């Protein structure tokens, strides 16, 4: 069995404010290259130029292109968790349909901010076995869904709540990933949002 790939870590952790600003500039520069020129243009040289730093400075923090993508993936994971926490836990209670729509719309907003970045991250995640950071993120998301299913916000009719949380999360994840990669004809964001909200309502509470 092939061993799962571990993310390539940055060369040094940006402890000082100036270093953190530099790292953020590099990551934002990578996004600009992706969104304006596409994934084939994503080289360390182009990223450094877009970030306004030297290649040598970039290499102080990231050994290669893959490590930059890993850092971008981790940053997007944190942003996603923040949005999902706000929508699923901190917001006012509502129906299952309303909650599902809010979750899906929140994810679409994240994707819309940098669509090419998310396409590249999805493709990277599909190559070989899922890296540990993807598995860890999925576990946290399933745990968050489970906390909603066992809380006071809704009454879940599924007997196996662990399985229900996994199925609900992966159904949305897989559908949105496919929509992002394939842009299927006749299925815009609003349509997919309504279909997934109906699917989750019927599966979890109807």
RAPETA-V793588 format. One record per helix or strand of 3 or more residues. SS is the DSSP state (A for helix, B for strand). FROM is the first residue (numbers start at 0). LEN is the number of residues. Records with the same first field share a line. If there is no record, write none. Layout:
BEGIN
SS=FROM-LEN / FROM-LEN
END
This chain:
BEGIN
A=16-21 / 38-3 / 43-8 / 54-7 / 64-26 / 95-18 / 114-12 / 131-18 / 160-22 / 188-16
END
